[in-house]
Structures are given as structure tokens and as C-alpha cells.
Amino acid sequence: MRESSLQRRCLQLARERFRGRVVAVNVHGGGYSNKGFPDLLLLGAGKAVAVELKSPTSGYKVQPDQAVWKRRLEEAGVAHHVVSDLPSFGRVMKEEFDDQP
């Protein structure tokens, strides 16, 4: 699965399962974000969670500029996850936002 497809599916999962409790924002691209900034920000329950998406079929690994952002965000108290499939994203959502209505 391409990373763009994974991203669409992750955003859809966030909307369907966490509607009204979590805002999922695609911050990748557009030329205004800093190089290496995570693909998604999840906001809810008084916290922010950053998610870097990596397609399992692409062979891409976390790049040095992405590792810098991971460290910076974690030092600021923001959880950071790297996921490569939809079930992993669902587990992150449940872990971070407690998938209970």
C-alpha cells in the first residue's frame, strides 16, 4: 500500500471511530511544514500525538530529519509514533485516546 493510501485510511479511521473526540490533521506537504515533520497530528483529550507514516512496501525508513523531529517532539512531551499499517494506527489511537465512547 502506498503511503498516500495509508494516510487516507488512517484519517478515515480517526474520523469514524473518534469523531468529536480527536481531530486528525494531515500536516505533510503543501510546502509550509518543516522538512521531516510527522505526517499526522492527532489532537484530543488535552494532548497532541504525532504520527509518521511509512509504507510497508516502499522500503523507506525514518530519515535523519524525521528522527530530529521525533526527538524534539518527545522532548516537548508530545508522543510520537511510526506506523506502517492500519492496524498499528488503530492501536496507537486506542493507546493514546482510549477507544471507549
KAZI-V6616 format. One record per pair of residues at least 4 apart in sequence whose ideal C-beta (glycine too) atoms are under 6 Angstrom apart, sorted by the first residue. I is the first residue (numbers start at 1). J is the second residue. Records with the same first field share a line. If there is no record, write none. Layout:
BEGIN
I = J, J
END
This chain:
BEGIN
1 = 5, 6
2 = 55
3 = 53, 55
6 = 53, 55
7 = 53
9 = 86
10 = 89
11 = 24
13 = 17
14 = 18, 22, 24
15 = 19
18 = 22
21 = 44
22 = 42, 44, 97
23 = 43
24 = 40, 42
25 = 41
27 = 33, 41
28 = 39
33 = 37
35 = 65
36 = 65, 66, 69
37 = 69
38 = 50, 51, 52
39 = 52, 53
40 = 51
41 = 48, 50
42 = 49
43 = 48
44 = 97
45 = 97
48 = 78
49 = 79, 96
50 = 73, 78, 80
51 = 81
52 = 66, 82
54 = 60, 84
56 = 84, 85
62 = 66, 67, 82
70 = 80
73 = 78, 80
74 = 80
81 = 92
83 = 88, 89
92 = 96
93 = 97
94 = 99
END
